C-alpha cells in the first residue's frame, strides 16, 4: 500500500503562491465537482488567514491520481510560523520548493530549504508566476542553484528537477517553451522523483504526532505519519514522550484519513499514511502513539528556540470586564497552556508578578496572531512591549541577529540605510534588482527591528518590501534608540469631547476621536516633543448667554491615527501597555496614577 503513497510538503517564502497552487491541484485531481463553487485559497480556513491572506497553520490535504494517493502539507511562508514548517517536514518524503519568478529566493525560502536539506529530502523546484510582467525565470533558477550550493546541498540534492508554472492559471511545464496546459507535469514528477514512505508495515503500530487540533465534536485530534504497522479503530494504544516514558494509555476511538479538504473516517490505516486520531487526552506534539508492546519512541527533530517574549497579564484598567467574558488569570493561563501544547514554537512561563505570564515566540507577528485569536475568543488582556531573549555564551551577553532583505526604489535607499544603521544594523550586500529597485541585505539585532515596520513603510511611501529571518546569536551591540516622542496622556475618565480635542490637537498626533472612552493614564496621542504630556480631553465649551455666530462650525478635527494590534505592541515603551478587549484596543501607561509615575521617574534619575 505504501508504494502507492507520496507524502510531500509545499514550502516557500510568504506570498509566493503555495496555497493557490494547492487549490489548482485539488481542482485538477477531481476533488471538486466541475460546477462546485469553491473559495480561493481553500486551505486558508481560519478567519485570520482569510483576512490577512497568509497561511498561519500547517494543514494536510490529499489528492488521488489513478492508484496513487498524494498527501500534501500546506505550510506557512512567514518566518514567525517556522515552527509549523519544522514539525511537518518530519511527515514527508519530498518537498516542492516554490520560488517567485520575479522576487527570487528570499529569507524564508532559505529557512525552509535549510530544514528540508538537513532532513535529506530531495526538493522539486517550481519557479512560479512566470507569467508576471517582471518575471526573470532563468536568473531566478540560477539564484536557487546558488542557494542550494551555499546551504551545502549534497550532489543528489543539487541535481534537482525544475518546473516553470503559473499556480493561479493551473499549469506547469518542464521548459519555458513547452505547452502551458495543466499541472500533469507536476503530478508526474512527484510520482517519479519523490520516494514512497520508508516504513515497516510488519512491525508494531507507531505514529509520530506532528499536529494537534481541537474539534468541537471529537475533542483533541492528533495528526501524524504512521511509521510502522497498522492502526485499527478500537485497538488499545499508548502515548510516549521523546524519552520513551509512557504518558497515557487509551483506546483509538476515531481514525481519520484525508480526502481532498475533508477528513474521512476509516476502520484502519497502514504504514506510510498520514492520519488523524482521537481518543487520547494528554499525548501532544512530538510524542509517539503506538501499540501497547512498543518499547521506544520515534525520534523527533528539535525545534528552533524562541527569540522574543511578551508579558500577558490581567486587564486592570477602569473599563476592565465591560467588553470581555474571559478576564481572570486562571482563564488566561489555561488558554496559554493549551496554545503551548499544540504550538511547539511558543513557550509559556508564569511571571514573577501575580496574574502575569511570559509568552516566548518567534516574532511580533506570531505573538500578535495569538493575542488577536484570544481577543476574538472573548479574552481581555494587558500586553507588554516585546523583549528579545538574550543568551550568555562563555560569559558574554549574546543577542539574536536577523537577516533583513529589503527591496526598495532607488530613491529611498539612503533613508533606509541610515535608519537601519541607527538600529545597529550592518549592511552585508546592496545591488540593483531590476525595475528601478535595489535589494539591500542587513544583519540587524532583533530588538532594533521592533517597531520599525510602520516607519519603514512611511519612509518608502508604502512601496518597500522587508523580509526578516533569524540569522544567529552575536555579541550585544549596545543601546538602540527607541521612540523619540513622548505620549499624550489623559488626566480623567469619560467620553472624549470634540471641543477639547480641537484645542489640543496642535500638541501632537491624536489616537482618539469624539466619543471615545478614555481614562486616567490612557495614552491618547503622541506628543510632538520628547516628554510625556498630561491633557484633559473631557473639557466642554463653557456656555454663556452671548451668542457667537458660526463659532461652533469652526471645529475641524484631524483624523486620528489608527494602529493595528501588532503596530501597537511595537509602538509602546517599557513603561506602557496595550489593553486588548474583544471590542477595543487602547494604549496606556503601566501605572495609571500620575503621582506614582512621577515618583518612579524620580527614583530612576536618582539611580
C-alpha positions in Angstrom: 0.0 0.0 0.0 2.8 2.5 0.9 4.2 2.1 -2.6 1.1 3.9 -3.9 1.6 6.9 -1.5 3.6 10.1 -1.8 3.9 12.4 1.1 5.0 15.9 0.2 5.1 19.5 1.6 4.8 22.7 -0.4 7.3 25.1 1.0 8.1 28.7 0.0 8.5 32.3 1.1 5.3 34.1 2.1 3.1 35.1 -0.8 4.9 33.0 -3.4 1.8 31.1 -4.2 1.7 27.8 -2.2 -2.0 27.8 -1.3 -3.1 29.0 -4.7 -1.1 26.1 -6.3 -2.8 23.6 -4.0 -6.2 25.0 -5.0 -5.4 24.1 -8.6 -4.0 20.6 -7.6 -7.3 19.9 -5.9 -9.4 21.1 -8.8 -7.4 19.2 -11.5 -7.4 15.9 -9.5 -11.2 15.9 -9.5 -11.5 16.7 -5.7 -14.1 19.3 -6.5 -17.0 18.9 -8.9 -16.8 21.0 -12.1 -19.8 23.0 -11.0 -18.8 23.3 -7.4 -18.4 26.8 -6.0 -15.1 26.8 -4.0 -13.4 29.8 -2.4 -9.9 30.6 -3.5 -7.1 29.6 -1.1 -9.5 27.0 0.3 -6.7 25.7 2.6 -6.6 29.0 4.5 -9.7 28.2 6.5 -9.1 30.3 9.6 -10.7 33.8 9.9 -7.3 35.5 10.4 -5.8 33.6 7.5 -8.6 34.8 5.2 -8.3 38.4 6.4 -4.6 38.6 6.2 -4.1 36.5 3.1 -1.4 34.3 4.8 -1.1 30.7 6.0 -0.7 30.5 9.7 -1.3 26.8 10.5 0.1 23.9 8.6 -2.7 21.7 7.1 -2.9 18.4 5.3 -4.9 17.6 2.2 -4.9 14.6 -0.2 -5.4 14.1 -3.9 -5.8 10.9 -5.9 -4.3 10.2 -9.3 -5.4 6.7 -10.5 -3.9 4.3 -7.9 -1.6 7.0 -6.5 -2.5 8.9 -3.3 -0.6 12.2 -2.8 -0.8 13.6 0.7 0.1 17.3 0.6 1.1 19.5 3.5 0.4 23.3 3.1 2.9 25.2 5.2 3.1 28.8 6.3 5.5 31.1 4.4 6.2 33.7 7.2 9.3 33.2 9.4 7.3 33.7 12.6 5.4 30.5 11.9 8.6 28.5 11.1 7.8 26.0 13.9 4.8 24.8 11.8 7.2 24.1 8.9 9.8 22.3 11.0 7.4 19.8 12.6 5.5 18.8 9.4 8.7 18.1 7.4 9.2 15.0 9.6 6.0 13.6 8.0 7.0 13.9 4.3 9.4 12.3 1.9 9.8 15.2 -0.5 9.2 18.9 -0.9 8.1 21.2 -3.7 10.1 24.4 -3.3 8.1 27.3 -4.8 10.0 30.4 -5.8 8.5 33.6 -7.3 9.9 34.2 -10.9 10.3 37.9 -10.2 11.3 38.1 -6.5 13.6 35.1 -6.5 14.8 33.4 -3.3 14.1 35.4 -0.1 14.9 34.8 3.6 12.1 32.3 4.3 13.0 30.4 1.1 16.4 29.9 2.7 14.9 28.9 6.0 12.5 26.2 4.7 15.1 24.9 2.3 17.7 24.6 5.0 15.3 22.5 7.1 14.4 20.3 4.1 18.1 19.7 3.1 19.1 18.8 6.7 16.5 16.1 6.7 17.9 14.7 3.5 14.9 15.5 1.4 15.4 16.0 -2.4 13.4 19.1 -3.4 11.5 19.7 -6.7 11.9 23.4 -7.6 8.9 25.1 -9.1 9.5 28.6 -10.4 6.0 30.1 -10.0 4.4 33.2 -11.6 6.4 33.1 -14.8 3.6 35.0 -16.5 4.4 38.1 -14.4 5.5 41.1 -16.5 8.7 41.4 -14.5 9.5 37.7 -14.3 13.1 36.6 -14.8 12.9 32.8 -14.5 16.4 32.0 -15.8 18.1 34.3 -13.4 15.9 33.0 -10.5 16.8 29.4 -11.5 20.5 30.3 -11.2 19.9 32.1 -7.8 18.1 29.0 -6.5 21.0 26.8 -7.6 23.4 29.2 -5.8 21.3 29.0 -2.7 21.4 25.1 -2.7 25.2 25.4 -3.0 25.6 27.9 -0.2 23.5 25.6 2.1 25.8 22.7 1.4 23.3 20.6 -0.5 24.6 17.1 -1.5 25.3 16.2 -5.1 22.0 14.3 -5.2 20.1 17.4 -3.9 21.9 19.8 -6.2 20.6 17.7 -9.2 17.1 19.0 -8.6 14.4 18.9 -11.3 12.8 22.2 -12.2 9.4 23.2 -13.5 8.1 26.5 -14.6 4.5 27.3 -13.6 1.6 29.6 -13.0 -0.2 28.3 -9.9 -3.1 30.8 -10.4 -3.7 29.6 -14.0 -3.1 26.0 -13.2 -0.3 24.9 -15.5 3.3 23.6 -15.2 5.9 22.9 -17.8 9.4 21.4 -18.0 10.7 24.3 -20.1 9.6 27.9 -20.8 8.7 27.0 -24.4 6.7 23.8 -23.6 2.9 23.8 -23.8 1.2 25.5 -20.9 -1.9 23.3 -20.3 -2.3 21.5 -16.9 -0.4 20.5 -13.8 0.2 17.0 -15.1 3.9 17.6 -15.4 4.0 18.3 -11.6 1.9 15.3 -10.7 4.1 13.0 -12.8 7.3 14.5 -11.4 6.1 14.0 -7.8 5.3 10.3 -8.6 8.7 9.8 -10.2 11.0 11.9 -8.0 9.5 11.6 -4.5 10.2 8.2 -2.9 7.4 6.2 -1.3 7.4 6.3 2.5 10.3 4.4 4.1 8.2 2.4 6.6 7.8 -1.0 8.2 4.3 -2.4 7.6 5.0 -5.6 9.6 6.2 -4.1 12.9 4.0 -2.9 15.7 1.9 0.2 15.1 3.8 3.5 15.8 3.0 7.1 14.8 4.7 10.4 15.4 2.4 13.3 16.3 3.1 16.5 14.3 -0.1 18.5 14.6 -2.6 18.9 17.5 -6.0 20.4 16.9 -9.2 20.6 19.0 -12.5 19.7 17.4 -15.9 20.6 18.8 -17.2 17.0 18.3 -14.2 14.8 18.6 -12.1 16.7 21.1 -8.3 16.5 20.7 -7.2 15.3 17.2 -3.6 14.3 16.7 -2.2 14.2 13.2 0.9 12.4 12.1 2.6 9.8 9.9 2.3 6.1 10.6 5.9 4.8 10.7 5.1 1.2 11.2 2.3 -1.4 11.5 -1.4 -0.8 11.1 -3.8 1.4 13.1 -7.3 0.0 13.8 -10.3 1.6 15.4 -10.8 0.2 18.9 -7.2 -1.0 19.4 -5.5 -0.3 22.7 -2.8 2.3 22.3 -0.4 4.4 24.4 1.3 7.8 24.1 5.1 8.0 24.8 7.3 11.1 25.1 10.7 11.5 23.5 12.4 9.8 26.4 10.3 6.6 25.9 8.2 7.2 29.0 4.5 6.3 28.8 2.4 9.5 29.0 -1.0 7.7 29.0 -2.9 4.6 27.8 -6.2 4.6 26.0 -8.2 3.3 23.0 -8.2 4.5 19.4 -11.8 5.8 19.2 -11.7 7.5 15.8 -9.3 7.1 12.8 -9.4 9.7 10.0 -7.6 10.0 6.7 -7.7 12.9 4.3 -9.8 13.1 1.1 -9.3 16.5 -0.5 -10.1 19.1 2.2 -12.3 16.7 4.2 -11.4 14.2 6.9 -12.9 10.7 6.3 -13.5 8.1 9.0 -11.9 4.7 8.3 -11.6 1.5 10.2 -7.9 1.0 9.6 -4.8 2.7 8.1 -1.4 1.3 7.2 2.2 2.4 7.5 3.0 5.4 5.2 -0.4 7.1 5.6 -0.8 10.5 7.2 -3.8 10.1 9.6 -5.6 11.9 12.4 -6.8 10.1 15.5 -8.9 10.9 18.5 -9.1 9.2 21.9 -6.0 10.5 23.9 -6.2 13.4 26.3 -2.5 14.0 27.3 -0.4 13.0 24.3 0.9 16.0 22.4 3.1 17.2 19.5 6.5 15.3 19.2 5.1 12.4 21.2 4.7 8.8 19.8 1.4 7.0 19.7 1.8 3.2 19.4 0.9 -0.3 20.1 1.0 -1.4 23.8 4.1 -3.5 23.0 6.0 -0.5 21.7 9.3 0.0 23.6 11.0 3.1 22.2 9.6 6.4 20.8 10.0 7.6 17.2 12.9 10.2 17.1 11.7 13.8 16.5 13.6 16.8 15.1 14.3 19.5 17.7 12.6 22.9 17.0 14.5 26.2 16.9 14.0 28.1 20.2 12.0 31.3 20.6 13.8 34.7 20.2 11.3 37.1 21.6 8.9 37.3 24.5 6.0 39.4 25.8 4.1 39.5 29.1 0.4 38.9 29.1 -1.5 40.0 32.3 -4.9 40.5 33.6 -6.6 43.7 32.4 -6.8 46.1 35.3 -8.0 49.3 33.6 -11.1 51.2 34.8 -13.1 49.6 32.0 -12.0 46.0 32.7 -14.6 43.4 32.4 -17.1 45.5 30.4 -16.4 44.0 27.0 -14.9 40.6 27.5 -16.2 37.4 29.1 -12.8 35.8 30.0 -11.0 38.1 32.3 -9.4 36.0 35.1 -5.8 34.9 35.3 -6.9 31.3 35.6 -8.7 31.5 32.2 -5.7 33.3 30.6 -3.3 30.6 32.0 -5.4 27.7 30.8 -5.7 29.2 27.3 -2.0 29.9 27.0 -1.1 26.4 28.2 -3.4 24.9 25.7 -1.7 27.0 22.9 1.8 25.9 24.1 0.7 22.3 23.9 -0.2 22.4 20.2 2.2 25.2 19.1 5.7 23.8 19.6 7.4 27.2 18.8 5.7 29.0 21.7 6.8 28.8 25.4 4.7 29.9 28.3 6.0 30.5 31.9 4.4 32.2 34.9 5.9 35.7 35.5 7.2 36.9 38.9 4.4 39.3 39.3 1.0 37.9 40.1 -1.6 37.4 37.3 1.0 37.6 34.5 2.6 35.2 32.1 5.7 35.3 29.9 5.0 34.1 26.4 8.0 33.5 24.2 7.8 33.1 20.4 9.4 33.7 17.0 8.4 37.3 16.4 5.9 40.1 16.6 3.5 38.6 14.0 3.3 35.2 15.7 2.6 36.8 19.1 0.2 39.3 17.6 -1.8 36.5 15.9 -2.1 34.6 19.3 -3.3 37.7 21.1 -5.8 38.6 18.3 -7.1 35.0 18.4 -7.6 35.2 22.2 -9.3 38.6 21.8 -11.9 37.1 19.4 -12.5 34.3 21.9 -13.6 36.9 24.5 -10.4 37.5 26.4 -9.3 40.8 28.0 -5.6 41.2 28.4 -2.8 43.7 29.1 0.2 43.2 26.8 3.7 44.5 27.4 6.4 45.7 24.9 8.2 42.7 23.2 11.6 41.9 24.6 14.3 39.8 22.8 15.7 36.8 24.6 19.4 37.2 25.3 21.8 34.3 25.9 25.0 34.1 27.8 27.7 32.1 26.0 31.2 31.8 27.6 30.4 34.6 29.9 29.4 37.0 27.1 26.0 38.5 26.6 24.6 37.4 23.2 21.6 38.6 21.3 19.6 37.4 18.3 20.6 38.8 14.9 18.2 38.8 11.9 19.0 38.7 8.3 16.9 41.5 6.7 16.3 41.6 3.0 14.9 44.9 1.7 13.7 45.7 -1.8 13.1 49.5 -2.3 13.0 52.1 -5.0 16.5 53.6 -5.6 15.4 57.0 -4.3 14.7 55.6 -0.8 17.9 53.6 -0.3 19.8 56.3 1.5 16.9 56.8 4.1 16.6 53.0 4.7 20.4 52.5 5.1 20.6 55.5 7.6 17.6 54.3 9.7 18.8 50.7 10.0 22.4 51.8 10.8 20.9 53.8 13.7 19.3 50.5 14.8 22.8 48.8 14.8 22.2 47.1 11.5 25.2 46.1 9.4 24.9 46.2 5.6 26.1 42.9 4.0 25.1 43.5 0.4 23.5 46.0 -1.9 22.8 45.5 -5.6 20.2 46.6 -8.3 17.3 44.1 -8.6 15.7 45.5 -11.8 12.8 47.8 -12.4 14.5 50.7 -10.7 14.7 48.8 -7.4 17.6 48.0 -5.1 18.0 44.9 -2.9 19.8 45.5 0.4 20.8 42.8 2.9 21.5 43.7 6.6 22.4 41.8 9.7 20.4 43.6 12.4 19.7 42.9 16.1 16.1 41.7 16.6 15.4 44.4 19.2 16.4 47.1 16.6 13.6 46.0 14.3 10.9 46.2 17.0 8.5 48.9 15.8 10.4 49.6 12.5 7.9 48.1 10.1 5.5 51.1 10.1 8.4 53.6 10.0 9.8 51.7 7.0 6.5 51.9 5.1 6.3 55.6 5.8 9.9 56.2 4.6 9.4 54.2 1.4 5.9 55.6 0.8 4.4 52.1 1.0 6.5 50.8 -1.9 9.2 49.0 0.1 9.3 45.2 0.9 11.1 44.0 4.0 11.7 40.3 4.9 13.3 39.1 8.1 14.8 35.8 9.2 16.7 34.7 12.4 20.4 34.5 11.4 22.5 33.8 14.5 23.4 34.9 18.1 26.1 37.6 18.3 27.7 39.8 21.0 25.4 42.5 22.4 25.5 45.6 20.0 24.8 48.3 22.5 21.8 50.6 23.1 19.3 51.1 20.3 17.3 54.3 20.2 13.6 53.8 20.8 10.6 56.1 20.2 11.8 59.7 20.3 8.4 61.4 21.0 6.6 61.4 24.3 3.0 60.4 24.9 -0.2 62.5 25.3 -1.9 61.1 28.5 -5.5 61.5 29.6 -6.0 63.1 33.0 -9.5 61.8 33.6 -12.2 59.2 32.9 -15.1 59.8 30.5 -16.0 60.3 26.8 -13.7 62.5 24.7 -15.2 65.8 23.6 -14.6 67.4 20.2 -14.1 70.9 21.6 -11.3 69.7 23.9 -9.6 67.6 21.1 -9.7 70.5 18.7 -7.9 72.8 21.2 -5.2 70.2 21.9 -4.5 68.6 18.5 -1.7 71.1 17.9 0.2 69.3 20.7 0.7 66.2 18.7 -0.9 63.3 16.8 -4.2 62.0 18.3 -5.2 58.3 18.5 -8.8 59.0 19.6 -11.8 61.0 18.3 -15.1 62.3 19.6 -17.0 60.0 21.9 -14.1 57.5 22.5 -13.9 56.3 26.1 -10.8 57.4 27.9 -9.4 57.1 31.4 -6.7 58.5 33.6 -3.3 57.2 32.5 -4.5 56.2 29.0 -2.3 57.2 26.0 -4.5 59.2 23.6 -1.8 60.5 21.3 1.8 61.2 20.5 3.4 64.4 21.8 5.3 66.5 19.3 8.1 66.7 21.9 10.2 64.1 23.6 8.4 64.3 27.0 5.1 62.9 28.2 2.3 65.5 28.5 -0.9 65.1 30.5 -4.0 66.6 28.8 -7.7 66.8 29.5 -9.9 65.8 26.5 -13.1 65.9 28.5 -13.3 69.7 28.8 -16.6 71.0 27.4 -17.0 74.5 26.0 -18.2 76.9 28.7 -21.7 78.1 27.8 -22.9 81.7 28.1 -25.9 83.7 27.2 -24.0 85.5 24.5 -24.3 84.1 21.0 -21.2 83.7 18.8 -22.4 83.3 15.3 -20.8 80.3 13.5 -18.2 79.8 16.2 -19.1 76.1 16.7 -18.8 75.4 12.9 -15.1 76.1 13.0 -14.2 72.8 14.9 -12.4 70.6 12.3 -10.7 67.6 13.8 -7.7 66.0 12.2 -8.5 62.3 11.6 -6.9 60.1 14.4 -4.1 57.7 13.7 -5.5 54.1 13.8 -2.9 51.3 14.6 -3.2 47.6 14.3 -2.6 45.3 17.2 1.0 44.5 16.0 1.7 48.2 15.5 0.6 49.0 19.0 2.7 46.2 20.5 5.7 47.5 18.6 4.9 51.2 19.4 4.8 51.1 23.2 7.7 51.7 25.6 8.8 49.6 28.6 6.5 51.6 31.0 3.5 51.2 28.7 0.9 48.5 27.9 -1.7 47.6 25.2 -5.1 47.0 26.6 -6.8 44.3 24.5 -10.5 43.6 24.7 -12.9 42.0 22.2 -14.2 45.4 21.1 -11.3 47.8 21.8 -7.6 48.3 21.6 -6.1 51.0 23.9 -2.7 52.2 24.8 -2.0 53.0 28.4 0.8 53.6 31.0 1.6 50.7 33.2 1.0 52.9 36.2 -2.3 54.9 35.7 -1.7 57.3 38.6 0.2 60.4 37.6 1.9 60.9 41.0 3.1 57.3 41.1 4.6 57.8 37.6 6.5 60.9 38.7 7.8 59.1 41.8 9.0 56.2 39.6 10.7 58.7 37.2 12.5 60.5 40.1 13.7 57.2 41.6 15.2 56.2 38.2 17.0 59.5 37.9 18.5 59.2 41.4 19.7 55.8 40.5 
